[in-house]
Amino acid sequence: MKKIIFSPSTYIQGRQEIKNLEKYVKQLGKNSAYIVIDEFIYNNYKDQIINSFIENNTKYNLAIFNGECCIEEIEKHRQNLQDYNIIIGIGGGKALDFAKAISYYEDYPVIIVPTVASTDAPCSRLSAIYTQKGEFLQYITLKNSPDIVLVDVDIIMKAPVRFLIAGIGDAISTYYETNACYKSNSKTITGGNVTKHILMLSKLCRDIILQDGYNAILSLKDGIYSQALDDVIEANIYLSGVGFENGGLSVAHALHNGLTILKDSYKSLHGEKVAFATIVQLILEGRPLDEIKELILFYKKIGLPTNLEELGINNISDEEIRKVAKVSCDLKYTIRNHFLTITEEDIFLAIKSLNKLIF
């Protein structure tokens, strides 16, 4: 049995860390940075980002990300890299994947600066590539994990609270999917098996969220920093990121992929769909009703969806649910990693039963 763990070389989380960006470039032995940045972050944080570069006479270039992580855009930016020796990605998921993809093709080190805590993607060594129209094309498996993941808590706090809640929905699946992969002895994205260390890390991720998630959301709504908020940001980005990549994905993310065939599902964020799908996974596993109830009541308290209607999927027919179940069971997705053999009918019945649960 082979066990492999992927993780960023360095993870840094703190307040106003964006001001130290140039220092971290120098720590990696580089002296000129090509910075890919979301337009919103450019408009609001440009001065904080470039001041340290200007003060230390370090060469930099700010390139605004156009919104799509596609091959054509990657190639365009690669033509501008001759005078730079490190890539920095600042923004949401696609901007970060874009920076990681450029670093992959150019074999450059990369610093990742997430500006929302809505997914666990910043720490991963994957980039999702789309067409120019925004249709998913492929995943690129990078040669290495990011050299540095830099999380500025103050920037995260400026994002809408819905993003933090969606991040909680994505992160809470980590333990349940890792547990399923551990029981089935499945291979993870790393090519190895789940370690006990990762199983415990993913459990810690869930425990932090259940304990501090509500208080973290209250803090964010009030614009007040708190230890609970800091811990939940760490859980959403780092614990879940390292957890999913080394622990594996299972039913929750397979069902998420199935739900994306419904146009109404576009109203919901990735983590919101994963949150719903996690409860379905618990039902499929026959977990105690008290455990399922605990999760549903937590969702209701913080604003995560507990049924299809709350996902924005209304008046869905049984035929449509069966189509979702069929796509979810496609073995190219992660349903294969579960320790149970789960059929389309199993998923159909679990979704139907969840929609009838009332607590």
C-alpha atoms as a printed R data frame, in Angstrom:
    type eleno elety resid chain resno       x      y       z
1   ATOM     1    CA   MET     A     1   0.000  0.000   0.000
2   ATOM     2    CA   LYS     A     2   1.354  3.396  -1.008
3   ATOM     3    CA   LYS     A     3   0.481  6.518   0.969
4   ATOM     4    CA   ILE     A     4   1.112  9.971  -0.502
5   ATOM     5    CA   ILE     A     5   0.320 13.431   0.839
6   ATOM     6    CA   PHE     A     6   0.136 16.594  -1.279
7   ATOM     7    CA   SER     A     7   0.080 20.024   0.342
8   ATOM     8    CA   PRO     A     8   1.292 23.579  -0.303
9   ATOM     9    CA   SER     A     9   4.935 24.101   0.566
10  ATOM    10    CA   THR     A    10   3.884 26.991   2.827
11  ATOM    11    CA   TYR     A    11   0.481 28.094   4.107
12  ATOM    12    CA   ILE     A    12   0.217 31.590   5.617
13  ATOM    13    CA   GLN     A    13  -2.947 33.045   7.130
14  ATOM    14    CA   GLY     A    14  -3.165 36.372   8.915
15  ATOM    15    CA   ARG     A    15  -4.437 39.923   8.875
16  ATOM    16    CA   GLN     A    16  -3.230 42.394   6.215
17  ATOM    17    CA   GLU     A    17  -0.801 39.804   4.872
18  ATOM    18    CA   ILE     A    18  -1.275 41.168   1.354
19  ATOM    19    CA   LYS     A    19   1.151 43.933   2.328
20  ATOM    20    CA   ASN     A    20   3.881 41.304   2.763
21  ATOM    21    CA   LEU     A    21   3.498 39.786  -0.696
22  ATOM    22    CA   GLU     A    22   6.827 41.087  -1.998
23  ATOM    23    CA   LYS     A    23   8.625 39.642   1.031
24  ATOM    24    CA   TYR     A    24   7.298 36.174   0.223
25  ATOM    25    CA   VAL     A    25   8.420 36.531  -3.397
26  ATOM    26    CA   LYS     A    26  11.950 37.191  -2.125
27  ATOM    27    CA   GLN     A    27  11.744 34.242   0.273
28  ATOM    28    CA   LEU     A    28  11.301 32.006  -2.766
29  ATOM    29    CA   GLY     A    29  14.472 33.477  -4.240
30  ATOM    30    CA   LYS     A    30  12.675 35.418  -6.976
31  ATOM    31    CA   ASN     A    31  12.864 39.089  -7.896
32  ATOM    32    CA   SER     A    32  10.174 39.782 -10.504
33  ATOM    33    CA   ALA     A    33   6.506 38.873 -10.246
34  ATOM    34    CA   TYR     A    34   3.793 38.446 -12.853
35  ATOM    35    CA   ILE     A    35   0.558 39.018 -10.928
36  ATOM    36    CA   VAL     A    36  -2.780 37.790 -12.302
37  ATOM    37    CA   ILE     A    37  -5.564 39.549 -10.439
38  ATOM    38    CA   ASP     A    38  -9.370 39.744 -10.412
39  ATOM    39    CA   GLU     A    39 -10.646 43.135 -11.553
40  ATOM    40    CA   PHE     A    40 -12.540 43.727  -8.285
41  ATOM    41    CA   ILE     A    41  -9.402 43.092  -6.233
42  ATOM    42    CA   TYR     A    42  -7.393 45.303  -8.586
43  ATOM    43    CA   ASN     A    43  -9.847 48.161  -8.066
44  ATOM    44    CA   ASN     A    44  -9.917 47.804  -4.287
45  ATOM    45    CA   TYR     A    45  -6.483 46.519  -3.244
46  ATOM    46    CA   LYS     A    46  -4.084 47.635  -5.957
47  ATOM    47    CA   ASP     A    47  -2.141 50.017  -3.718
48  ATOM    48    CA   GLN     A    48  -1.763 47.499  -0.895
49  ATOM    49    CA   ILE     A    49  -0.465 44.926  -3.353
50  ATOM    50    CA   ILE     A    50   2.081 47.055  -5.184
51  ATOM    51    CA   ASN     A    51   3.406 49.247  -2.343
52  ATOM    52    CA   SER     A    52   5.800 46.601  -1.038
53  ATOM    53    CA   PHE     A    53   7.103 45.986  -4.575
54  ATOM    54    CA   ILE     A    54   7.652 49.703  -5.127
55  ATOM    55    CA   GLU     A    55   9.301 50.253  -1.737
56  ATOM    56    CA   ASN     A    56  11.757 47.418  -2.354
57  ATOM    57    CA   ASN     A    57  12.335 48.172  -6.032
58  ATOM    58    CA   THR     A    58  11.064 44.740  -7.052
59  ATOM    59    CA   LYS     A    59   9.826 44.351 -10.607
60  ATOM    60    CA   TYR     A    60   6.162 43.421 -11.025
61  ATOM    61    CA   ASN     A    61   3.345 43.420 -13.542
62  ATOM    62    CA   LEU     A    62  -0.368 43.493 -12.738
63  ATOM    63    CA   ALA     A    63  -2.452 41.635 -15.317
64  ATOM    64    CA   ILE     A    64  -6.224 41.721 -14.870
65  ATOM    65    CA   PHE     A    65  -7.874 38.308 -15.208
66  ATOM    66    CA   ASN     A    66 -10.611 38.427 -17.835
67  ATOM    67    CA   GLY     A    67 -12.877 35.922 -16.064
68  ATOM    68    CA   GLU     A    68 -12.256 32.712 -18.019
69  ATOM    69    CA   CYS     A    69  -9.540 30.133 -17.427
70  ATOM    70    CA   CYS     A    70  -9.127 28.984 -21.024
71  ATOM    71    CA   ILE     A    71  -6.183 27.874 -23.138
72  ATOM    72    CA   GLU     A    72  -6.354 30.952 -25.374
73  ATOM    73    CA   GLU     A    73  -5.982 33.334 -22.410
74  ATOM    74    CA   ILE     A    74  -3.238 31.211 -20.871
75  ATOM    75    CA   GLU     A    75  -1.247 31.354 -24.112
76  ATOM    76    CA   LYS     A    76  -1.703 35.110 -24.361
77  ATOM    77    CA   HIS     A    77  -0.282 35.682 -20.894
78  ATOM    78    CA   ARG     A    78   2.574 33.243 -21.441
79  ATOM    79    CA   GLN     A    79   3.855 35.581 -24.160
80  ATOM    80    CA   ASN     A    80   4.360 38.322 -21.541
81  ATOM    81    CA   LEU     A    81   6.469 36.394 -19.025
82  ATOM    82    CA   GLN     A    82   9.977 36.904 -20.396
83  ATOM    83    CA   ASP     A    83  10.946 39.471 -17.754
84  ATOM    84    CA   TYR     A    84   9.370 37.693 -14.748
85  ATOM    85    CA   ASN     A    85  10.235 34.575 -12.764
86  ATOM    86    CA   ILE     A    86   7.271 33.901 -10.484
87  ATOM    87    CA   ILE     A    87   3.486 33.808 -10.965
88  ATOM    88    CA   ILE     A    88   1.043 35.197  -8.385
89  ATOM    89    CA   GLY     A    89  -2.706 34.557  -8.593
90  ATOM    90    CA   ILE     A    90  -5.044 36.814  -6.600
91  ATOM    91    CA   GLY     A    91  -8.804 36.374  -6.671
92  ATOM    92    CA   GLY     A    92 -11.522 33.752  -6.860
93  ATOM    93    CA   GLY     A    93 -11.276 30.159  -7.985
94  ATOM    94    CA   LYS     A    94 -10.890 30.686 -11.730
95  ATOM    95    CA   ALA     A    95  -8.228 33.375 -11.314
96  ATOM    96    CA   LEU     A    96  -6.272 31.046  -9.035
97  ATOM    97    CA   ASP     A    97  -6.627 28.113 -11.436
98  ATOM    98    CA   PHE     A    98  -5.473 30.431 -14.236
99  ATOM    99    CA   ALA     A    99  -2.312 31.373 -12.344
100 ATOM   100    CA   LYS     A   100  -1.634 27.742 -11.484
101 ATOM   101    CA   ALA     A   101  -2.058 26.726 -15.125
102 ATOM   102    CA   ILE     A   102   0.424 29.366 -16.317
103 ATOM   103    CA   SER     A   103   2.912 28.195 -13.691
104 ATOM   104    CA   TYR     A   104   2.420 24.609 -14.879
105 ATOM   105    CA   TYR     A   105   3.139 25.358 -18.547
106 ATOM   106    CA   GLU     A   106   6.079 27.639 -17.767
107 ATOM   107    CA   ASP     A   107   7.435 25.581 -14.862
108 ATOM   108    CA   TYR     A   108   7.382 28.682 -12.637
109 ATOM   109    CA   PRO     A   109   6.788 28.806  -8.883
110 ATOM   110    CA   VAL     A   110   3.367 30.150  -7.910
111 ATOM   111    CA   ILE     A   111   1.883 32.052  -4.976
112 ATOM   112    CA   ILE     A   112  -1.873 31.706  -4.534
113 ATOM   113    CA   VAL     A   113  -3.862 34.452  -2.779
114 ATOM   114    CA   PRO     A   114  -7.563 33.516  -2.391
115 ATOM   115    CA   THR     A   115  -9.949 36.401  -1.818
116 ATOM   116    CA   VAL     A   116 -12.946 34.307  -0.755
117 ATOM   117    CA   ALA     A   117 -13.263 31.259   1.505
118 ATOM   118    CA   SER     A   118 -15.899 29.588  -0.636
119 ATOM   119    CA   THR     A   119 -13.980 26.510  -1.833
120 ATOM   120    CA   ASP     A   120 -11.012 24.335  -0.940
121 ATOM   121    CA   ALA     A   121  -9.322 24.776  -4.344
122 ATOM   122    CA   PRO     A   122  -6.470 27.185  -3.399
123 ATOM   123    CA   CYS     A   123  -4.321 24.469  -1.820
124 ATOM   124    CA   SER     A   124  -4.777 21.868  -4.549
125 ATOM   125    CA   ARG     A   125  -2.457 20.973  -7.415
126 ATOM   126    CA   LEU     A   126  -5.325 20.970  -9.912
127 ATOM   127    CA   SER     A   127  -6.451 23.578 -12.431
128 ATOM   128    CA   ALA     A   128  -9.856 23.438 -14.096
129 ATOM   129    CA   ILE     A   129  -9.658 24.557 -17.731
130 ATOM   130    CA   TYR     A   130 -12.711 25.847 -19.642
131 ATOM   131    CA   THR     A   131 -13.518 26.862 -23.199
132 ATOM   132    CA   GLN     A   132 -13.770 30.549 -24.101
133 ATOM   133    CA   LYS     A   133 -17.545 30.162 -23.684
134 ATOM   134    CA   GLY     A   134 -17.107 28.906 -20.118
135 ATOM   135    CA   GLU     A   135 -17.793 25.210 -20.727
136 ATOM   136    CA   PHE     A   136 -15.675 22.784 -18.709
137 ATOM   137    CA   LEU     A   137 -12.884 21.280 -20.815
138 ATOM   138    CA   GLN     A   138 -10.408 19.395 -18.601
139 ATOM   139    CA   TYR     A   139  -8.431 19.257 -15.380
140 ATOM   140    CA   ILE     A   140  -4.686 19.798 -15.404
141 ATOM   141    CA   THR     A   141  -2.782 17.954 -12.700
142 ATOM   142    CA   LEU     A   142   0.101 20.235 -11.782
143 ATOM   143    CA   LYS     A   143   3.655 19.074 -11.194
144 ATOM   144    CA   ASN     A   144   3.655 20.516  -7.687
145 ATOM   145    CA   SER     A   145   1.321 22.015  -5.111
146 ATOM   146    CA   PRO     A   146   1.408 25.823  -4.792
147 ATOM   147    CA   ASP     A   147   4.654 27.124  -3.333
148 ATOM   148    CA   ILE     A   148   2.782 29.499  -1.027
149 ATOM   149    CA   VAL     A   149  -0.898 29.911  -0.228
150 ATOM   150    CA   LEU     A   150  -1.340 33.352   1.316
151 ATOM   151    CA   VAL     A   151  -4.658 34.074   3.033
152 ATOM   152    CA   ASP     A   152  -5.336 37.659   4.055
153 ATOM   153    CA   VAL     A   153  -8.207 37.429   6.531
154 ATOM   154    CA   ASP     A   154  -9.117 41.093   6.076
155 ATOM   155    CA   ILE     A   155  -9.677 40.571   2.354
156 ATOM   156    CA   ILE     A   156 -11.735 37.430   3.002
157 ATOM   157    CA   MET     A   157 -13.891 39.466   5.396
158 ATOM   158    CA   LYS     A   158 -14.833 41.873   2.585
159 ATOM   159    CA   ALA     A   159 -16.484 39.109   0.541
160 ATOM   160    CA   PRO     A   160 -20.249 38.489   0.812
161 ATOM   161    CA   VAL     A   161 -21.173 36.168   3.690
162 ATOM   162    CA   ARG     A   162 -22.778 33.735   1.243
163 ATOM   163    CA   PHE     A   163 -19.315 32.741   0.038
164 ATOM   164    CA   LEU     A   164 -18.170 31.770   3.534
165 ATOM   165    CA   ILE     A   165 -21.360 29.747   4.043
166 ATOM   166    CA   ALA     A   166 -20.860 27.965   0.725
167 ATOM   167    CA   GLY     A   167 -17.264 27.235   1.748
168 ATOM   168    CA   ILE     A   168 -18.600 25.634   4.911
169 ATOM   169    CA   GLY     A   169 -20.894 23.485   2.773
170 ATOM   170    CA   ASP     A   170 -17.979 22.323   0.647
171 ATOM   171    CA   ALA     A   171 -15.679 21.771   3.614
172 ATOM   172    CA   ILE     A   172 -18.098 19.789   5.748
173 ATOM   173    CA   SER     A   173 -18.227 17.081   3.080
174 ATOM   174    CA   THR     A   174 -14.495 16.493   3.507
175 ATOM   175    CA   TYR     A   175 -14.751 14.200   6.504
176 ATOM   176    CA   TYR     A   176 -17.613 12.092   5.147
177 ATOM   177    CA   GLU     A   177 -16.009 11.586   1.753
178 ATOM   178    CA   THR     A   178 -12.568 10.938   3.230
179 ATOM   179    CA   ASN     A   179 -14.122  8.402   5.610
180 ATOM   180    CA   ALA     A   180 -15.799  6.638   2.676
181 ATOM   181    CA   CYS     A   181 -12.519  6.484   0.726
182 ATOM   182    CA   TYR     A   182 -10.638  5.269   3.796
183 ATOM   183    CA   LYS     A   183 -13.123  2.420   4.296
184 ATOM   184    CA   SER     A   184 -13.006  1.430   0.635
185 ATOM   185    CA   ASN     A   185  -9.204  1.773   0.441
186 ATOM   186    CA   SER     A   186  -9.629  3.936  -2.653
187 ATOM   187    CA   LYS     A   187  -6.842  5.783  -4.383
188 ATOM   188    CA   THR     A   188  -6.884  9.550  -3.968
189 ATOM   189    CA   ILE     A   189  -5.880 12.285  -6.414
190 ATOM   190    CA   THR     A   190  -2.318 11.775  -5.151
191 ATOM   191    CA   GLY     A   191  -2.233  8.212  -6.450
192 ATOM   192    CA   GLY     A   192  -1.915  6.859  -2.920
193 ATOM   193    CA   ASN     A   193  -4.241  5.659  -0.194
194 ATOM   194    CA   VAL     A   194  -5.765  7.686   2.622
195 ATOM   195    CA   THR     A   195  -3.540  8.085   5.673
196 ATOM   196    CA   LYS     A   196  -4.844  8.146   9.234
197 ATOM   197    CA   HIS     A   197  -3.358 11.618   9.544
198 ATOM   198    CA   ILE     A   198  -5.618 12.875   6.742
199 ATOM   199    CA   LEU     A   199  -8.631 11.077   8.224
200 ATOM   200    CA   MET     A   200  -8.086 12.917  11.515
201 ATOM   201    CA   LEU     A   201  -7.417 16.223   9.723
202 ATOM   202    CA   SER     A   202 -10.711 15.928   7.854
203 ATOM   203    CA   LYS     A   203 -12.541 15.147  11.091
204 ATOM   204    CA   LEU     A   204 -10.991 18.249  12.665
205 ATOM   205    CA   CYS     A   205 -12.284 20.233   9.685
206 ATOM   206    CA   ARG     A   206 -15.844 19.061  10.366
207 ATOM   207    CA   ASP     A   207 -15.576 19.586  14.124
208 ATOM   208    CA   ILE     A   208 -14.350 23.179  13.752
209 ATOM   209    CA   ILE     A   209 -17.192 23.970  11.379
210 ATOM   210    CA   LEU     A   210 -19.889 22.490  13.604
211 ATOM   211    CA   GLN     A   211 -18.459 24.206  16.675
212 ATOM   212    CA   ASP     A   212 -17.550 27.630  15.248
213 ATOM   213    CA   GLY     A   213 -19.401 27.967  11.938
214 ATOM   214    CA   TYR     A   214 -22.400 29.900  13.261
215 ATOM   215    CA   ASN     A   215 -20.300 32.326  15.311
216 ATOM   216    CA   ALA     A   216 -17.971 32.841  12.364
217 ATOM   217    CA   ILE     A   217 -20.907 33.841  10.190
218 ATOM   218    CA   LEU     A   218 -22.202 36.244  12.842
219 ATOM   219    CA   SER     A   219 -18.731 37.833  13.028
220 ATOM   220    CA   LEU     A   220 -18.558 38.249   9.286
221 ATOM   221    CA   LYS     A   221 -22.038 39.751   9.092
222 ATOM   222    CA   ASP     A   222 -21.005 42.316  11.715
223 ATOM   223    CA   GLY     A   223 -17.637 42.931  10.055
224 ATOM   224    CA   ILE     A   224 -15.830 41.890  13.236
225 ATOM   225    CA   TYR     A   225 -12.733 39.694  13.337
226 ATOM   226    CA   SER     A   226 -12.985 36.741  15.733
227 ATOM   227    CA   GLN     A   227 -11.085 33.583  16.490
228 ATOM   228    CA   ALA     A   228 -14.090 31.561  15.318
229 ATOM   229    CA   LEU     A   229 -13.992 33.296  11.946
230 ATOM   230    CA   ASP     A   230 -10.247 32.787  11.634
231 ATOM   231    CA   ASP     A   231 -10.594 29.080  12.440
232 ATOM   232    CA   VAL     A   232 -13.419 28.541   9.956
233 ATOM   233    CA   ILE     A   233 -11.470 30.277   7.187
234 ATOM   234    CA   GLU     A   234  -8.595 27.871   7.919
235 ATOM   235    CA   ALA     A   235 -11.006 24.925   7.841
236 ATOM   236    CA   ASN     A   236 -12.600 26.021   4.544
237 ATOM   237    CA   ILE     A   237  -9.335 26.683   2.728
238 ATOM   238    CA   TYR     A   238  -6.552 24.608   4.263
239 ATOM   239    CA   LEU     A   239  -8.049 21.685   6.191
240 ATOM   240    CA   SER     A   240 -10.624 20.975   3.519
241 ATOM   241    CA   GLY     A   241  -8.149 21.607   0.693
242 ATOM   242    CA   VAL     A   242  -5.517 19.231   1.993
243 ATOM   243    CA   GLY     A   243  -8.288 16.905   3.179
244 ATOM   244    CA   PHE     A   244 -10.088 16.444  -0.135
245 ATOM   245    CA   GLU     A   245  -6.925 16.092  -2.186
246 ATOM   246    CA   ASN     A   246  -5.375 13.475   0.090
247 ATOM   247    CA   GLY     A   247  -8.599 11.961   1.423
248 ATOM   248    CA   GLY     A   248 -10.546 11.602  -1.783
249 ATOM   249    CA   LEU     A   249 -14.015 12.471  -3.030
250 ATOM   250    CA   SER     A   250 -17.073 10.259  -3.081
251 ATOM   251    CA   VAL     A   251 -20.869 10.515  -3.250
252 ATOM   252    CA   ALA     A   252 -21.246 14.182  -2.293
253 ATOM   253    CA   HIS     A   253 -19.152 15.491  -5.180
254 ATOM   254    CA   ALA     A   254 -20.487 12.889  -7.622
255 ATOM   255    CA   LEU     A   255 -24.038 14.018  -6.840
256 ATOM   256    CA   HIS     A   256 -22.927 17.645  -7.136
257 ATOM   257    CA   ASN     A   257 -21.842 16.838 -10.697
258 ATOM   258    CA   GLY     A   258 -25.188 15.184 -11.349
259 ATOM   259    CA   LEU     A   259 -27.096 18.221 -10.097
260 ATOM   260    CA   THR     A   260 -25.271 20.477 -12.564
261 ATOM   261    CA   ILE     A   261 -27.323 19.031 -15.445
262 ATOM   262    CA   LEU     A   262 -30.293 20.986 -14.047
263 ATOM   263    CA   LYS     A   263 -30.373 24.598 -15.220
264 ATOM   264    CA   ASP     A   264 -31.988 25.671 -11.960
265 ATOM   265    CA   SER     A   265 -28.911 24.436 -10.101
266 ATOM   266    CA   TYR     A   266 -26.901 27.307 -11.608
267 ATOM   267    CA   LYS     A   267 -28.560 29.572  -9.041
268 ATOM   268    CA   SER     A   268 -26.591 27.837  -6.289
269 ATOM   269    CA   LEU     A   269 -22.875 27.868  -5.534
270 ATOM   270    CA   HIS     A   270 -20.648 24.787  -5.652
271 ATOM   271    CA   GLY     A   271 -20.548 24.445  -1.864
272 ATOM   272    CA   GLU     A   272 -24.318 24.769  -1.560
273 ATOM   273    CA   LYS     A   273 -24.856 21.823  -3.907
274 ATOM   274    CA   VAL     A   274 -22.168 19.794  -2.137
275 ATOM   275    CA   ALA     A   275 -23.803 20.515   1.237
276 ATOM   276    CA   PHE     A   276 -27.129 19.119   0.042
277 ATOM   277    CA   ALA     A   277 -25.371 16.125  -1.526
278 ATOM   278    CA   THR     A   278 -23.540 15.395   1.747
279 ATOM   279    CA   ILE     A   279 -26.836 14.795   3.535
280 ATOM   280    CA   VAL     A   280 -27.833 12.446   0.715
281 ATOM   281    CA   GLN     A   281 -24.578 10.554   1.266
282 ATOM   282    CA   LEU     A   282 -25.347 10.182   4.975
283 ATOM   283    CA   ILE     A   283 -28.775  8.779   4.128
284 ATOM   284    CA   LEU     A   284 -27.250  6.306   1.669
285 ATOM   285    CA   GLU     A   285 -24.820  5.140   4.342
286 ATOM   286    CA   GLY     A   286 -27.678  4.498   6.749
287 ATOM   287    CA   ARG     A   287 -26.220  6.783   9.387
288 ATOM   288    CA   PRO     A   288 -28.247  7.306  12.581
289 ATOM   289    CA   LEU     A   289 -31.168  9.700  12.244
290 ATOM   290    CA   ASP     A   290 -29.772 11.815  15.089
291 ATOM   291    CA   GLU     A   291 -26.562 12.414  13.117
292 ATOM   292    CA   ILE     A   292 -28.497 13.412  10.004
293 ATOM   293    CA   LYS     A   293 -30.760 15.623  12.098
294 ATOM   294    CA   GLU     A   294 -27.748 17.377  13.659
295 ATOM   295    CA   LEU     A   295 -26.396 18.266  10.228
296 ATOM   296    CA   ILE     A   296 -29.751 19.425   8.868
297 ATOM   297    CA   LEU     A   297 -30.416 21.650  11.878
298 ATOM   298    CA   PHE     A   298 -26.919 23.124  11.534
299 ATOM   299    CA   TYR     A   299 -27.615 23.864   7.866
300 ATOM   300    CA   LYS     A   300 -30.894 25.565   8.754
301 ATOM   301    CA   LYS     A   301 -29.143 27.658  11.374
302 ATOM   302    CA   ILE     A   302 -26.481 29.012   9.019
303 ATOM   303    CA   GLY     A   303 -28.444 29.080   5.756
304 ATOM   304    CA   LEU     A   304 -27.321 26.042   3.774
305 ATOM   305    CA   PRO     A   305 -29.894 24.177   1.639
306 ATOM   306    CA   THR     A   306 -31.541 21.075   3.105
307 ATOM   307    CA   ASN     A   307 -33.774 20.229   0.140
308 ATOM   308    CA   LEU     A   308 -34.007 20.770  -3.600
309 ATOM   309    CA   GLU     A   309 -36.300 23.779  -3.290
310 ATOM   310    CA   GLU     A   310 -33.744 25.599  -1.147
311 ATOM   311    CA   LEU     A   311 -31.197 24.920  -3.910
312 ATOM   312    CA   GLY     A   312 -33.509 26.795  -6.257
313 ATOM   313    CA   ILE     A   313 -34.660 23.587  -7.941
314 ATOM   314    CA   ASN     A   314 -38.471 23.749  -7.987
315 ATOM   315    CA   ASN     A   315 -41.162 21.460  -9.392
316 ATOM   316    CA   ILE     A   316 -38.649 18.781 -10.327
317 ATOM   317    CA   SER     A   317 -40.103 15.574 -11.736
318 ATOM   318    CA   ASP     A   318 -39.129 12.047 -10.758
319 ATOM   319    CA   GLU     A   319 -37.778 11.626 -14.273
320 ATOM   320    CA   GLU     A   320 -35.398 14.562 -13.780
321 ATOM   321    CA   ILE     A   321 -34.235 13.222 -10.410
322 ATOM   322    CA   ARG     A   322 -33.487  9.897 -12.081
323 ATOM   323    CA   LYS     A   323 -31.415 11.704 -14.720
324 ATOM   324    CA   VAL     A   324 -29.435 13.392 -11.948
325 ATOM   325    CA   ALA     A   325 -28.923 10.001 -10.301
326 ATOM   326    CA   LYS     A   326 -27.770  8.460 -13.578
327 ATOM   327    CA   VAL     A   327 -25.135 11.142 -14.172
328 ATOM   328    CA   SER     A   328 -24.002 10.914 -10.537
329 ATOM   329    CA   CYS     A   329 -23.387  7.175 -10.952
330 ATOM   330    CA   ASP     A   330 -21.176  7.621 -13.997
331 ATOM   331    CA   LEU     A   331 -17.942  5.904 -12.968
332 ATOM   332    CA   LYS     A   332 -15.856  8.762 -14.359
333 ATOM   333    CA   TYR     A   333 -17.081 10.623 -11.278
334 ATOM   334    CA   THR     A   334 -16.211  9.819  -7.677
335 ATOM   335    CA   ILE     A   335 -19.146  7.551  -6.826
336 ATOM   336    CA   ARG     A   336 -16.744  4.659  -7.452
337 ATOM   337    CA   ASN     A   337 -14.745  5.572  -4.342
338 ATOM   338    CA   HIS     A   338 -17.508  4.713  -1.894
339 ATOM   339    CA   PHE     A   339 -17.331  1.573   0.218
340 ATOM   340    CA   LEU     A   340 -20.919  0.708  -0.789
341 ATOM   341    CA   THR     A   341 -22.102 -0.168  -4.274
342 ATOM   342    CA   ILE     A   342 -24.530  2.673  -4.908
343 ATOM   343    CA   THR     A   343 -27.055  2.481  -7.724
344 ATOM   344    CA   GLU     A   344 -29.121  5.081  -9.548
345 ATOM   345    CA   GLU     A   345 -32.182  3.829  -7.686
346 ATOM   346    CA   ASP     A   346 -30.409  4.277  -4.337
347 ATOM   347    CA   ILE     A   347 -29.673  7.929  -5.100
348 ATOM   348    CA   PHE     A   348 -33.168  8.539  -6.426
349 ATOM   349    CA   LEU     A   349 -34.759  7.159  -3.246
350 ATOM   350    CA   ALA     A   350 -32.308  9.002  -0.969
351 ATOM   351    CA   ILE     A   351 -33.092 12.349  -2.622
352 ATOM   352    CA   LYS     A   352 -36.803 11.667  -2.389
353 ATOM   353    CA   SER     A   353 -36.563 10.702   1.287
354 ATOM   354    CA   LEU     A   354 -34.456 13.783   2.116
355 ATOM   355    CA   ASN     A   355 -37.031 16.044   0.560
356 ATOM   356    CA   LYS     A   356 -39.611 14.550   2.921
357 ATOM   357    CA   LEU     A   357 -37.530 14.895   6.115
358 ATOM   358    CA   ILE     A   358 -38.864 17.552   8.479
359 ATOM   359    CA   PHE     A   359 -37.116 18.534  11.711
